[in-house]
Amino acid sequence: MAIWGIDLGGTKIEGVILSSLDDTTPIVRQRIATEGEKGYDHILSRIAQVLDLLKSASGLKPERIGICTPGVLDPGTQTMKNCNSTALNGRPMLADLEARLGLPVVMANDANCFALAETHLGAIKQQAPKARTVFGIIMGTGVGGGIVVDGKIIEGRHGIGGEWGHNFLDSTGGPCYCGKTGCVETVIAGPSLERFYLEQSGTKKLLKQIVMEAKTDPYAKATVDRLHEQFGRALSVVINILDPDAIVIGGGVGNIDSLYTKGRERLAHYIFNDKVEVPILKPMLGDSAGVFGAAALVG
């Protein structure tokens, strides 16, 4: 039976139909603009529109659908929280979607969907197929994570399973949007690294340029060295508690090759073990991870 997923992003909503979790070739794939500035009800109508496009293009009808969201559904209140698409916060999105679409909906946030997609369809399946416990990392404009055990997402009592980006790391990271100070996200997210470089050098540069110039620019080197050190510290806490069988890193910061060598060396300095044995992998699904992960929710 075909599986259906929709990825709700800040700028786009994408839907896919897959024949199964064993085949990443879509039966149908559709994408439209989110138009989130028009508010909550409009976002729901756009999700419904993507579903209609999938039905029309395929001639199929789903029994249920998975949806990747930019935040989490609070298990207690059954309302959305921690969404960067702020119109969703405080809203009973799951109940409203099921009423509007007329079918069961399974939701998870983008980091969880990333981890799930890479487990069933991507890097974990290809390179660490025996892994039972997987930690999926998002390191980009923010820092997040998802935990998959035996192929299923672990969301936790509060719906925040895997959210290592808001563990305390270093007070020099400064205030975080979450209201705390020194979160992992304030130290090793892309914008945080660019801000550190600006503070040190007085010059504004994009992270890609900073990384490219790390061998010749002492401020760039300091920024990248700090990334390695703080990445090792932050990830060591996850490994000491969860001890996953495999880790996969997505997001723009995850494209920095030295994370997998020098970052791993710093990680070895902090974990409660003689060496780092867990494979740390690059993702394989690119920007398809969200929508494939959504489909995997019902696969």
Summary of the structure (lengths in Angstrom):
residues: 299
radius of gyration: 19.5
end to end distance: 9.0
largest distance: 58.8
contacts: 1067
relative contact order: 0.16
helix: 44%
strand: 21%
